[in-house]
Amino acid sequence: MTNQISPAISPERTLDLLWTRVRQRGDLPGFSKVVTAIVGAMQGEDDREFNMTRTVLSDPTLTQRVLRLANSAMYSAFGQSINTVSKAVIVLGTETIGHLALGLKLIDGLSAASLGSSDTRSEMERAVMAGQIARQVASSTTRRDTEEVVVCSILHSLGRLMVSFYLPEQWAEVQERAISNDISENEAARDVLGLELDEIGRLIGKRWGLPSGLVASLKEMPPRIDADASHEPLEHSEWLAAVSTMSTRCAGVLCEDDAASAEVDLAEIAENYAEMLGLDSAVVLSAVDAAQKASEDETLAHQGKQANEPEAQMSLPLGKPVDSINILKRGVGDMHDEVATASTGQVMTVALETVYQGLGLTRAVAFLRNHDEGQYVARMCFGECTEEMLARLHFKDAYQPDVFHAALANDKMIFVEDAQAPGFLSKLPRWWRDELSTARSFVILPLMLNFHPVGFMYGDWDAELPPAKISQQEVVLLDELRALVVKAIGYRNKNDEPAWTRTMR
């Protein structure tokens, strides 16, 4: 007989204790700021593509992983190579890239949690495996929300992870009561914590600002037992919850059961969920097998890297890369693919990313001319450039005898090798000396439409970086790049553009 247990703690006290532990120990995955930035870029109304690109580029490891996944067989239907994050955002969309980036950061963060208790490690392994299974299941359907369901499945155990990591004593009590009273973990958590585990997960998701649809999916979705309702299609959030629940249960079997009982348990789960997901049970089991194999292959590959040589640690640009020519070529190729169909903002983002990565700049800034206000205004920036600094980067378009107006008046790229040279300081405007005086070298790429300047791209290298030079081959590629930006501007009707581009002409 089940013991009658009154809640040992109120929901409010549980949450207060949880947030206190988070402040004391730091966020479990160490990724809440990145999560906030990614979600903000997904939900923003203006310049979504640029904001998503900037968020991904702020993490070089994430940049490489996003590009690798965007070029994987899963997205081969797009039929083209993706060389820049900007193009990946254009081709796949901000939602897909956002969920893709979020999923990668969640996995990285959960892996860091392996430093915690064995319970937390077990929960982390199950969450990562659930994401693998969800990816394989989603790829077996005609739906186009693979990355979203992966994130939902990883986060499905968020409440369990947070409690096991931050409240280990209470977690142990939840486990003990569930076993001794033969009740579910959610019921035991309600007794001990005053809240069910999935409810804690949803509250954390809201606190992080996750999309409402994703938060709504963080719930247990039992298999249908009503035959009359079995053929009714699930709403999107319910489908996400069902795949996440099934994937998490399968992951639990793979991580906890012995081989003999796992086959039977997996077959039962597949049979229970297949019909409501619109799949055959054999397809579900095949997806689980594929996920298990993918996980094993990744583990072996990681062990091989550790045995042979340490994995290279990526860092922010440290001056011009040795393969700058190839990076510029690939970026220009991406622009050729998109210039006829992408918006001015999208093409500008690809161009600015290409210049930033190809030249290994400290910062790359896009300035556009605002005819109504009679000035050039910074609109985009990659690298070491805060929003506050960006707001201060503007100057009048009336001619002044400085290097920027000279580049714009002559439609010629200008490269300044030593901006700190005493004889050159008089050619630098006050706004540059106030905001960008840490730069030793910089380049100006003017953008001219119908013999009138519409803006320019600026990039610089701070003094602590190795001295920079630009080869003639790079000049040719940079001239081609700026010509493509101007061509894109010329294609567009101002009514179809973001507000910040409508003042350019």
Disulfide bonds with the S-S distance in Angstrom:
none
